[in-house]
């Protein structure tokens, strides 16, 4: 083969396939996604029972290294615990399409830190606060549910198959402690809030099962343990403006 023919062959030969960057992965430490709502029984302060604040006020109440990784507000906006310098405090995700590379990069960075949102479970989880009163009968706005479903699907996809819908858990599923009266005495034998029959209330009763039902309508079927809203309904029966009785178990 002449030199000219060899040169022509090399020019015509296809080059190596174009490389495509791998999708930004979810940090390897994350094994579960925990869904919370900020409203709840508030045993000690009846005026705050089943009430919730704006994302700005919620984040202002959180101490450093405490809080969820994101807040999903009622209008569907997404509020990271710490947004990047120069960026707005919240964004509207493109809920009608998959996350692009920039969104995945941002979510991976926001999910990387360990924040205090779950008793004995922060190192391997991320937390999402869904702004809501916590009451069983109060609805979740459609825009809020769509953003939550988009966020959950995106995080699952970024895990590369490591996480599934079964990796999504409610706060109440993972913190089943009784409602201790004093944070400095939160162990067996410490005083707890109890109902009229002397049964301890549960400390965490969020989120209401209605949130998982709403996600199911969006096509995201999260497996749920038995029990439903039984503990939540017990707390909703506390008379308005009163504190429950206190006893030692």
C-alpha positions in Angstrom: 0.0 0.0 0.0 1.4 3.4 -1.0 1.9 6.2 1.5 -0.9 8.2 -0.2 -3.4 5.3 0.1 -2.5 4.7 3.8 -3.1 8.4 4.5 -6.5 8.3 2.8 -7.5 5.2 4.8 -6.5 6.9 8.1 -8.6 10.0 7.2 -11.6 7.9 6.3 -11.4 5.6 9.4 -13.9 6.5 12.1 -12.3 8.0 15.2 -13.0 6.8 18.8 -16.6 7.2 20.0 -17.3 10.5 21.6 -17.1 10.2 25.4 -20.1 11.3 27.5 -19.5 12.3 31.1 -21.1 10.0 33.7 -24.1 11.4 35.5 -23.2 13.1 38.8 -23.5 10.4 41.5 -25.2 10.7 44.8 -22.6 10.8 47.6 -21.7 7.2 48.5 -22.5 7.7 52.2 -26.2 8.0 51.5 -28.2 4.8 52.1 -31.6 6.3 53.0 -33.7 9.3 52.2 -35.8 10.6 55.2 -38.9 12.6 54.7 -40.1 15.0 57.5 -42.7 17.6 58.0 -42.0 20.5 60.4 -45.5 20.7 61.9 -46.2 18.3 64.8 -47.6 17.7 68.2 -45.4 20.2 70.1 -46.2 18.7 73.4 -44.5 21.4 75.5 -45.8 24.4 73.5 -49.5 24.0 72.6 -49.4 27.3 70.6 -47.1 25.7 68.1 -49.0 22.4 67.8 -49.4 21.4 64.2 -48.1 24.7 62.9 -45.2 25.4 60.6 -43.0 28.3 59.5 -41.7 29.7 56.2 -38.5 28.2 54.9 -36.6 31.4 55.9 -37.8 31.2 59.5 -37.4 27.5 59.7 -33.7 27.7 58.6 -33.1 30.6 60.9 -34.2 28.4 63.8 -31.8 25.6 62.9 -28.5 25.6 64.6 -25.3 25.1 62.6 -25.0 21.6 61.2 -28.6 20.9 62.1 -31.6 20.6 59.9 -32.7 18.8 56.7 -30.9 19.1 53.4 -33.9 20.6 51.6 -37.2 22.2 52.4 -40.0 21.8 49.9 -42.3 24.8 50.3 -46.0 24.8 49.5 -45.5 26.5 46.1 -43.1 23.8 44.9 -39.9 25.8 45.4 -36.9 23.9 46.7 -34.8 25.4 49.5 -31.4 23.9 50.2 -30.0 24.0 53.7 -27.1 26.1 52.3 -27.3 27.5 48.8 -24.2 28.4 46.9 -22.7 31.9 47.2 -24.4 34.3 44.8 -27.3 32.0 44.1 -30.9 32.5 45.2 -32.2 30.9 48.4 -34.6 28.7 46.5 -35.3 27.4 43.0 -38.1 25.9 41.1 -37.1 22.4 39.8 -38.1 21.4 36.2 -40.7 18.9 37.5 -41.9 18.1 33.9 -38.5 16.7 32.8 -35.5 14.8 34.2 -32.8 16.8 36.0 -30.0 18.0 33.8 -26.3 17.8 34.6 -26.3 21.1 36.4 -29.2 20.2 38.6 -27.6 16.8 39.5 -24.3 18.5 40.3 -26.1 21.0 42.6 -28.1 18.3 44.3 -25.0 16.1 44.9 -23.2 19.1 46.5 -26.2 19.9 48.7 -26.6 16.3 49.8 -22.9 15.8 50.7 -22.8 17.4 54.2 -24.0 15.5 57.3 -26.7 17.5 59.1 -28.5 16.6 62.3 -32.1 15.7 61.3 -32.5 12.1 62.5 -31.7 10.5 65.9 -28.7 8.2 65.5 -29.0 8.2 61.7 -27.4 11.3 60.2 -24.2 9.8 58.8 -25.9 7.7 56.1 -29.0 9.7 55.3 -30.3 12.9 53.7 -33.4 14.7 55.0 -36.2 16.5 53.2 -38.6 18.8 55.1 -42.0 19.1 53.4 -43.6 22.2 54.8 -46.9 21.1 56.3 -48.9 21.3 59.6 -48.5 17.6 60.2 -52.2 17.1 60.7 -53.7 14.1 59.0 -56.5 15.8 57.2 -54.5 18.8 55.9 -53.8 18.4 52.2 -50.4 18.7 50.4 -50.5 21.2 47.5 -50.1 19.6 44.1 -47.0 21.8 43.2 -45.3 20.7 46.5 -46.0 17.0 45.8 -44.7 17.3 42.2 -41.4 18.9 43.4 -41.0 16.3 46.1 -41.6 13.4 43.7 -39.1 15.0 41.2 -36.5 15.4 43.9 -36.9 11.8 45.2 -36.8 10.3 41.7 -33.7 12.4 40.9 -31.9 11.2 44.0 -32.8 7.6 43.4 -31.5 7.9 39.8 -28.3 9.5 41.0 -27.7 6.6 43.3 -27.0 4.3 40.3 -29.4 1.6 41.6 -28.0 1.7 45.1 -31.3 3.2 46.4 -34.8 2.2 45.6 -38.3 3.5 46.6 -37.9 1.2 49.7 -34.9 3.5 50.7 -37.3 6.4 51.2 -38.5 6.4 54.9 -40.6 8.6 57.0 -39.2 10.3 60.1 -41.6 8.3 62.3 -40.3 5.0 60.8 -36.8 5.6 62.1 -37.3 7.4 65.4 -39.8 5.5 67.5 -38.8 6.9 70.8 -41.4 8.1 73.3 -42.1 11.8 73.8 -39.5 12.6 76.4 -40.2 15.7 78.5 -36.6 16.9 78.6 -34.0 16.6 75.9 -31.2 16.1 78.5 -33.1 13.1 79.9 -34.1 11.1 76.9 -33.5 7.5 77.9 -35.5 4.6 79.4 -36.9 5.7 82.8 -37.0 9.4 82.0 -40.3 11.3 82.2 -42.5 11.2 79.1 -45.8 12.7 78.0 -48.7 10.3 78.3 -52.3 10.1 77.4 -55.2 9.7 79.8 -54.6 6.0 80.0 -50.9 6.5 80.9 -49.6 5.4 77.5 -46.6 7.3 76.3 -47.0 9.4 73.2 -44.6 8.9 70.3 -42.0 11.7 69.9 -42.1 11.5 66.1 -45.4 11.1 64.2 -44.4 12.6 60.8 -45.1 12.6 58.0 -48.8 11.9 57.7 -49.6 8.9 55.5 -51.4 11.3 53.1 -48.0 12.4 51.8 -47.1 8.9 50.6 -50.6 8.6 49.1 -50.0 11.8 47.2 -46.6 10.5 46.0 -48.3 7.3 44.9 -50.7 9.4 42.7 -47.6 10.9 41.1 -46.4 7.4 40.2 -43.9 7.0 43.1 -45.0 4.0 45.2 -43.1 4.0 48.5 -43.5 0.8 50.6 -45.0 1.6 53.9 -44.9 -0.3 57.2 -48.1 -1.2 59.1 -49.5 1.3 61.6 -50.4 4.2 59.4 -51.4 7.3 61.3 -52.4 5.6 64.5 -49.8 7.5 66.6 -50.5 10.8 64.8 -54.2 10.5 65.6 -53.4 9.9 69.2 -51.6 13.2 69.4 -54.3 15.0 67.5 -56.7 14.1 70.3 -54.8 16.2 72.8 -57.2 19.0 73.8 -56.3 22.3 72.2 -54.2 24.7 74.3 -53.2 22.0 76.8 -50.1 19.9 77.6 -50.4 16.2 78.1 -49.8 14.6 81.5 -46.3 13.6 82.4 -45.2 10.2 83.9 -42.3 7.9 84.2 -42.6 4.7 82.2 
